[in-house]
Each structure stands twice: as structure tokens, then as C-alpha cells.
């Protein structure tokens, strides 16, 4: 899936009571969980979640 499609999808998830953010990981496919180095993406997601927890 090209980045432009993901960016468009991210814009559709905006709402007053939600927190969304688009982040690209260059060189990675859409199937991140099966690729070497998936831990980098998981760490970024965890850090983001903890930073935005209420």
C-alpha cells in the first residue's frame, strides 16, 4: 500500500475525541510484523501510546 493511501486513511480517522498521528517507516512493507526489525515499529507504537494515555 503506498504511503499516499495510508496518509489519506489517517486523515479520515480525525475526530474531536481521538488522537491520531501518521508516521512512516521508510523501507518497510505493509506487513511490518513479519519483517526483521519489527521491534523498532513496536517500540515507537508503545512510546506513542504511553505518551497519549489518559
N, C-alpha and C positions, 0 to 999 in steps of 0.2 A: 504494500500500500504506500503510495507516495506521500511525502510529508505534507503536501498541499491538502490532501484529503483529511489527514489527521488534524491539521490546523483548522479546517472547516468544521470538523466534528467537535473540536474543543470549543469553538465559538457557540455552538448550539447548546452546550451544557451550562451556559452562564445563566444564573438566576440570583435574585437578591439574597437568598439564604444559603447559597452554596459558595464554596471556594474551589476554583479550578485554576489550573495553570498548565500551559503547554511546554513541554521540554523535549528536545530532540537529543538522541544519542547517535551521532553520525557513525555510519558503517555497520549499523545493526539492522537486522530484518524485523519484520512484524512479530516473529516468533522468538522473542528475546529469551524466554525461559529455557529454551533448548540450546542456546548458544554459549560458547565459552565466554566467561567474563560477565555472566548474568548477575553476579553478586554486586557489581557496580550499579546496575539499574535498581536492584532490590534495596541497596543501601540508600540511594537517592530517594526512592519512594518512602522508605521508613523515615528518613530525616524530614521529608516534606510532611508526612502525616503527623509526626510528633510536633513539628513547628506550628501546625494548624489545628492541633487538637484543642477542643474547648474544655 
